[in-house]
Amino acid sequence: MAVGNAKRLAYLVKLVEAGSTEPMALYGLAMEQRVCGQNEAAVATFAKLRAAHPSYVAMYLMCAQTYEALGDRDQARTWLAFGITEAKRTSDGHALGELESMLSTLQ
C-alpha cells in the first residue's frame, strides 16, 4: 500500500471511528478501502453508508463493483437494484444509466 493511501485510510478510519456519519467520510473510507484491497471492509462501510444515507446514490455502483470483484454477483445485482430504485426516486438520470448498464452486464 502506498504511503499516501495508508495516510488517507488512517485518517478516514479515525474520522469514522470518532463518530462521523457524514456521507463523504463514509464514502471516502469505503473507496479508500477498495483502493487498498480491503474489499470486505469496503462493503461493510458501504452498508453503514446505506443505513445512514440511502439517497447517496454514488455508493450503489461502487459497492456493486466491489462485490463483483469479490466474485459475489448476486450481491452486486442486489446493490444495483437498490441503486436503481434510489436513482429513480431522486431523479438521478446519470447514475440510473450507469447502474442499469452494469446490471445488464451481470444478467
Secondary structure, DSSP 8 states (H G I E B T S, - for coil): --HHHHHHHHHHHHHHHTT---HHHHHHHHHHHHHTT-HHHHHHHHHHHHHH-TT-THHHHHHHHHHHHTT-HHHHHHHHHHHHHHHHHTT-HHHHHHHHHHHHHH-
